[in-house]
Amino acid sequence: MLTSKNRAYLRSMAMNIDTIFQIGKGGVSEETCRQIANALEARELIKAKVLENSGYTAKEAAEEISDAIGAEIVCTVGNKFVLYKKSEKKSRIELL
């Protein structure tokens, strides 16, 4: 569980990263969740965008994905969301 300080720290880190996933009209599939889980294992922090034709809000998509893969939602802003999951093999981000 992330504290508010952890969230603020991760949110500041997320400002400098690119959006690497888009949730489109296919919605949130098992394959999407698997790809996001792999990206989180490698990067620990990712940003994703929800397209208008997906039928999801950023919050709905983030909640569905985080529940499926055990990640933490850092924040949702507009049509983007940020997820965090500590890497099991090689942790890069040190939380307080």
DOSENU-422962 format. One record per atom (N, C-alpha, C): atom name; residue number from 1; x, y, z; chain. Coordinates in nm, 2 decimals, padded with zeros to 4 digits. Layout:
N
PT  torlo  nudren    east   north      up  zadren
PT     CA     NUM       X       Y       Z       A
...
END
This chain:
96
PT  torlo  nudren    east   north      up  zadren
PT      N       1   00.08  -00.12   00.00       A
PT     CA       1   00.00   00.00   00.00       A
PT      C       1   00.09   00.12   00.00       A
PT      N       2   00.06   00.22  -00.09       A
PT     CA       2   00.14   00.34  -00.10       A
PT      C       2   00.09   00.45   00.00       A
PT      N       3   00.18   00.51   00.06       A
PT     CA       3   00.15   00.63   00.14       A
PT      C       3   00.13   00.75   00.05       A
PT      N       4   00.08   00.86   00.11       A
PT     CA       4   00.06   00.98   00.03       A
PT      C       4   00.20   01.04  -00.01       A
PT      N       5   00.30   01.02   00.07       A
PT     CA       5   00.43   01.07   00.03       A
PT      C       5   00.49   00.98  -00.08       A
PT      N       6   00.47   00.85  -00.08       A
PT     CA       6   00.51   00.76  -00.19       A
PT      C       6   00.44   00.80  -00.32       A
PT      N       7   00.31   00.83  -00.31       A
PT     CA       7   00.23   00.87  -00.43       A
PT      C       7   00.29   01.00  -00.49       A
PT      N       8   00.31   01.09  -00.40       A
PT     CA       8   00.36   01.22  -00.45       A
PT      C       8   00.50   01.20  -00.51       A
PT      N       9   00.59   01.12  -00.45       A
PT     CA       9   00.72   01.10  -00.51       A
PT      C       9   00.70   01.03  -00.65       A
PT      N      10   00.62   00.92  -00.66       A
PT     CA      10   00.60   00.85  -00.78       A
PT      C      10   00.54   00.94  -00.89       A
PT      N      11   00.44   01.03  -00.85       A
PT     CA      11   00.38   01.12  -00.94       A
PT      C      11   00.48   01.21  -01.00       A
PT      N      12   00.57   01.26  -00.92       A
PT     CA      12   00.68   01.35  -00.97       A
PT      C      12   00.77   01.28  -01.07       A
PT      N      13   00.80   01.15  -01.04       A
PT     CA      13   00.88   01.07  -01.13       A
PT      C      13   00.80   01.05  -01.26       A
PT      N      14   00.67   01.03  -01.26       A
PT     CA      14   00.59   01.00  -01.37       A
PT      C      14   00.58   01.12  -01.47       A
PT      N      15   00.61   01.24  -01.42       A
PT     CA      15   00.60   01.36  -01.50       A
PT      C      15   00.70   01.35  -01.62       A
PT      N      16   00.81   01.28  -01.60       A
PT     CA      16   00.92   01.27  -01.70       A
PT      C      16   00.92   01.15  -01.78       A
PT      N      17   00.82   01.06  -01.77       A
PT     CA      17   00.82   00.94  -01.85       A
PT      C      17   00.71   00.95  -01.96       A
PT      N      18   00.74   00.88  -02.06       A
PT     CA      18   00.64   00.88  -02.18       A
PT      C      18   00.53   00.78  -02.16       A
PT      N      19   00.42   00.81  -02.22       A
PT     CA      19   00.31   00.71  -02.22       A
PT      C      19   00.34   00.59  -02.31       A
PT      N      20   00.34   00.47  -02.25       A
PT     CA      20   00.38   00.36  -02.33       A
PT      C      20   00.27   00.26  -02.37       A
PT      N      21   00.15   00.28  -02.31       A
PT     CA      21   00.03   00.20  -02.35       A
PT      C      21  -00.09   00.29  -02.38       A
PT      N      22  -00.17   00.23  -02.47       A
PT     CA      22  -00.30   00.30  -02.50       A
PT      C      22  -00.41   00.19  -02.49       A
PT      N      23  -00.51   00.23  -02.42       A
PT     CA      23  -00.63   00.14  -02.41       A
PT      C      23  -00.73   00.19  -02.51       A
PT      N      24  -00.76   00.11  -02.61       A
PT     CA      24  -00.84   00.15  -02.72       A
PT      C      24  -00.98   00.08  -02.72       A
PT      N      25  -01.03   00.06  -02.84       A
PT     CA      25  -01.17   00.00  -02.85       A
PT      C      25  -01.17  -00.14  -02.81       A
PT      N      26  -01.05  -00.21  -02.81       A
PT     CA      26  -01.05  -00.35  -02.76       A
PT      C      26  -01.06  -00.36  -02.61       A
PT      N      27  -01.05  -00.24  -02.54       A
PT     CA      27  -01.07  -00.24  -02.39       A
PT      C      27  -00.95  -00.30  -02.32       A
PT      N      28  -00.98  -00.35  -02.20       A
PT     CA      28  -00.87  -00.41  -02.12       A
PT      C      28  -00.88  -00.57  -02.13       A
PT      N      29  -00.79  -00.62  -02.21       A
PT     CA      29  -00.79  -00.77  -02.23       A
PT      C      29  -00.68  -00.84  -02.15       A
PT      N      30  -00.68  -00.97  -02.15       A
PT     CA      30  -00.58  -01.04  -02.07       A
PT      C      30  -00.44  -01.01  -02.13       A
PT      N      31  -00.43  -01.00  -02.26       A
PT     CA      31  -00.31  -00.97  -02.33       A
PT      C      31  -00.26  -00.83  -02.29       A
PT      N      32  -00.35  -00.73  -02.28       A
PT     CA      32  -00.31  -00.60  -02.24       A
PT      C      32  -00.25  -00.60  -02.10       A
PT      N      33  -00.32  -00.68  -02.01       A
PT     CA      33  -00.28  -00.69  -01.87       A
PT      C      33  -00.14  -00.76  -01.86       A
PT      N      34  -00.12  -00.86  -01.94       A
PT     CA      34   00.01  -00.93  -01.95       A
PT      C      34   00.12  -00.84  -01.99       A
PT      N      35   00.10  -00.76  -02.10       A
PT     CA      35   00.20  -00.67  -02.15       A
PT      C      35   00.23  -00.56  -02.04       A
PT      N      36   00.13  -00.51  -01.98       A
PT     CA      36   00.15  -00.41  -01.87       A
PT      C      36   00.23  -00.47  -01.75       A
PT      N      37   00.19  -00.59  -01.72       A
PT     CA      37   00.27  -00.66  -01.61       A
PT      C      37   00.41  -00.67  -01.64       A
PT      N      38   00.44  -00.71  -01.76       A
PT     CA      38   00.58  -00.73  -01.81       A
PT      C      38   00.65  -00.59  -01.81       A
PT      N      39   00.59  -00.49  -01.85       A
PT     CA      39   00.65  -00.35  -01.85       A
PT      C      39   00.67  -00.31  -01.71       A
PT      N      40   00.58  -00.34  -01.62       A
PT     CA      40   00.60  -00.30  -01.48       A
PT      C      40   00.72  -00.37  -01.42       A
PT      N      41   00.73  -00.50  -01.45       A
PT     CA      41   00.85  -00.58  -01.40       A
PT      C      41   00.98  -00.51  -01.44       A
PT      N      42   00.98  -00.46  -01.57       A
PT     CA      42   01.10  -00.40  -01.62       A
PT      C      42   01.12  -00.26  -01.57       A
PT      N      43   01.02  -00.18  -01.56       A
PT     CA      43   01.03  -00.04  -01.53       A
PT      C      43   00.98   00.01  -01.39       A
PT      N      44   00.89  -00.07  -01.34       A
PT     CA      44   00.82  -00.04  -01.21       A
PT      C      44   00.72   00.07  -01.21       A
PT      N      45   00.73   00.17  -01.30       A
PT     CA      45   00.64   00.28  -01.31       A
PT      C      45   00.61   00.31  -01.46       A
PT      N      46   00.48   00.30  -01.49       A
PT     CA      46   00.44   00.33  -01.63       A
PT      C      46   00.32   00.42  -01.64       A
PT      N      47   00.31   00.49  -01.75       A
PT     CA      47   00.20   00.58  -01.78       A
PT      C      47   00.12   00.52  -01.90       A
PT      N      48  -00.01   00.53  -01.89       A
PT     CA      48  -00.09   00.48  -02.00       A
PT      C      48  -00.20   00.58  -02.03       A
PT      N      49  -00.25   00.57  -02.15       A
PT     CA      49  -00.36   00.66  -02.20       A
PT      C      49  -00.48   00.58  -02.24       A
PT      N      50  -00.60   00.63  -02.21       A
PT     CA      50  -00.72   00.57  -02.25       A
PT      C      50  -00.78   00.65  -02.36       A
PT      N      51  -00.80   00.59  -02.47       A
PT     CA      51  -00.86   00.66  -02.59       A
PT      C      51  -01.01   00.67  -02.57       A
PT      N      52  -01.07   00.77  -02.64       A
PT     CA      52  -01.21   00.80  -02.62       A
PT      C      52  -01.30   00.69  -02.67       A
PT      N      53  -01.25   00.61  -02.77       A
PT     CA      53  -01.34   00.51  -02.83       A
PT      C      53  -01.33   00.38  -02.74       A
PT      N      54  -01.27   00.38  -02.63       A
PT     CA      54  -01.25   00.26  -02.55       A
PT      C      54  -01.37   00.23  -02.46       A
PT      N      55  -01.45   00.33  -02.43       A
PT     CA      55  -01.57   00.31  -02.34       A
PT      C      55  -01.53   00.31  -02.20       A
PT      N      56  -01.40   00.33  -02.16       A
PT     CA      56  -01.35   00.33  -02.03       A
PT      C      56  -01.32   00.48  -01.99       A
PT      N      57  -01.33   00.51  -01.86       A
PT     CA      57  -01.26   00.63  -01.81       A
PT      C      57  -01.12   00.58  -01.77       A
PT      N      58  -01.03   00.67  -01.74       A
PT     CA      58  -00.89   00.64  -01.70       A
PT      C      58  -00.90   00.56  -01.57       A
PT      N      59  -00.99   00.61  -01.48       A
PT     CA      59  -01.00   00.55  -01.35       A
PT      C      59  -01.05   00.40  -01.36       A
PT      N      60  -01.15   00.38  -01.44       A
PT     CA      60  -01.20   00.24  -01.46       A
PT      C      60  -01.10   00.15  -01.51       A
PT      N      61  -01.03   00.20  -01.62       A
PT     CA      61  -00.92   00.11  -01.68       A
PT      C      61  -00.81   00.08  -01.58       A
PT      N      62  -00.77   00.19  -01.51       A
PT     CA      62  -00.66   00.17  -01.41       A
PT      C      62  -00.70   00.07  -01.30       A
PT      N      63  -00.82   00.08  -01.25       A
PT     CA      63  -00.87  -00.01  -01.15       A
PT      C      63  -00.88  -00.15  -01.20       A
PT      N      64  -00.93  -00.17  -01.32       A
PT     CA      64  -00.94  -00.31  -01.37       A
PT      C      64  -00.80  -00.37  -01.39       A
PT      N      65  -00.71  -00.30  -01.45       A
PT     CA      65  -00.57  -00.35  -01.47       A
PT      C      65  -00.50  -00.37  -01.34       A
PT      N      66  -00.51  -00.28  -01.25       A
PT     CA      66  -00.44  -00.30  -01.12       A
PT      C      66  -00.49  -00.42  -01.04       A
PT      N      67  -00.62  -00.44  -01.04       A
PT     CA      67  -00.68  -00.56  -00.98       A
PT      C      67  -00.63  -00.68  -01.04       A
PT      N      68  -00.62  -00.68  -01.18       A
PT     CA      68  -00.58  -00.80  -01.25       A
PT      C      68  -00.43  -00.84  -01.23       A
PT      N      69  -00.35  -00.74  -01.21       A
PT     CA      69  -00.20  -00.77  -01.20       A
PT      C      69  -00.14  -00.74  -01.07       A
PT      N      70  -00.22  -00.68  -00.98       A
PT     CA      70  -00.16  -00.65  -00.84       A
PT      C      70  -00.08  -00.53  -00.84       A
PT      N      71  -00.10  -00.43  -00.92       A
PT     CA      71  -00.03  -00.31  -00.92       A
PT      C      71  -00.10  -00.20  -00.84       A
PT      N      72  -00.03  -00.09  -00.81       A
PT     CA      72  -00.09   00.02  -00.74       A
PT      C      72  -00.12   00.13  -00.83       A
PT      N      73  -00.23   00.20  -00.82       A
PT     CA      73  -00.26   00.32  -00.90       A
PT      C      73  -00.20   00.44  -00.83       A
PT      N      74  -00.11   00.50  -00.90       A
PT     CA      74  -00.04   00.62  -00.84       A
PT      C      74  -00.14   00.74  -00.86       A
PT      N      75  -00.19   00.76  -00.98       A
PT     CA      75  -00.28   00.87  -01.01       A
PT      C      75  -00.35   00.86  -01.14       A
PT      N      76  -00.46   00.92  -01.15       A
PT     CA      76  -00.53   00.93  -01.28       A
PT      C      76  -00.56   01.08  -01.31       A
PT      N      77  -00.52   01.13  -01.42       A
PT     CA      77  -00.54   01.27  -01.46       A
PT      C      77  -00.59   01.27  -01.60       A
PT      N      78  -00.71   01.32  -01.62       A
PT     CA      78  -00.78   01.33  -01.75       A
PT      C      78  -00.79   01.19  -01.81       A
PT      N      79  -00.73   01.16  -01.92       A
PT     CA      79  -00.74   01.03  -01.99       A
PT      C      79  -00.62   00.95  -01.97       A
PT      N      80  -00.53   00.99  -01.87       A
PT     CA      80  -00.41   00.91  -01.85       A
PT      C      80  -00.41   00.86  -01.70       A
PT      N      81  -00.33   00.75  -01.68       A
PT     CA      81  -00.31   00.70  -01.55       A
PT      C      81  -00.17   00.65  -01.53       A
PT      N      82  -00.13   00.64  -01.41       A
PT     CA      82   00.01   00.59  -01.38       A
PT      C      82   00.00   00.47  -01.28       A
PT      N      83   00.07   00.37  -01.31       A
PT     CA      83   00.07   00.25  -01.23       A
PT      C      83   00.21   00.22  -01.18       A
PT      N      84   00.22   00.16  -01.06       A
PT     CA      84   00.34   00.12  -01.00       A
PT      C      84   00.33  -00.02  -00.94       A
PT      N      85   00.44  -00.09  -00.96       A
PT     CA      85   00.45  -00.22  -00.90       A
PT      C      85   00.60  -00.25  -00.88       A
PT      N      86   00.64  -00.28  -00.76       A
PT     CA      86   00.78  -00.31  -00.73       A
PT      C      86   00.82  -00.44  -00.80       A
PT      N      87   00.94  -00.42  -00.86       A
PT     CA      87   00.99  -00.53  -00.94       A
PT      C      87   01.04  -00.65  -00.85       A
PT      N      88   01.01  -00.77  -00.88       A
PT     CA      88   01.05  -00.88  -00.80       A
PT      C      88   01.20  -00.92  -00.82       A
PT      N      89   01.25  -00.89  -00.94       A
PT     CA      89   01.39  -00.93  -00.97       A
PT      C      89   01.49  -00.81  -00.95       A
PT      N      90   01.45  -00.69  -00.99       A
PT     CA      90   01.55  -00.58  -00.99       A
PT      C      90   01.48  -00.45  -00.95       A
PT      N      91   01.47  -00.42  -00.83       A
PT     CA      91   01.40  -00.30  -00.79       A
PT      C      91   01.49  -00.18  -00.81       A
PT      N      92   01.43  -00.08  -00.88       A
PT     CA      92   01.51   00.05  -00.92       A
PT      C      92   01.46   00.16  -00.83       A
PT      N      93   01.33   00.17  -00.80       A
PT     CA      93   01.27   00.28  -00.73       A
PT      C      93   01.27   00.25  -00.58       A
PT      N      94   01.34   00.34  -00.51       A
PT     CA      94   01.35   00.33  -00.36       A
PT      C      94   01.24   00.42  -00.30       A
PT      N      95   01.14   00.36  -00.23       A
PT     CA      95   01.04   00.44  -00.17       A
PT      C      95   01.08   00.46  -00.02       A
PT      N      96   01.03   00.57   00.04       A
PT     CA      96   01.06   00.60   00.17       A
PT      C      96   00.99   00.51   00.27       A
END
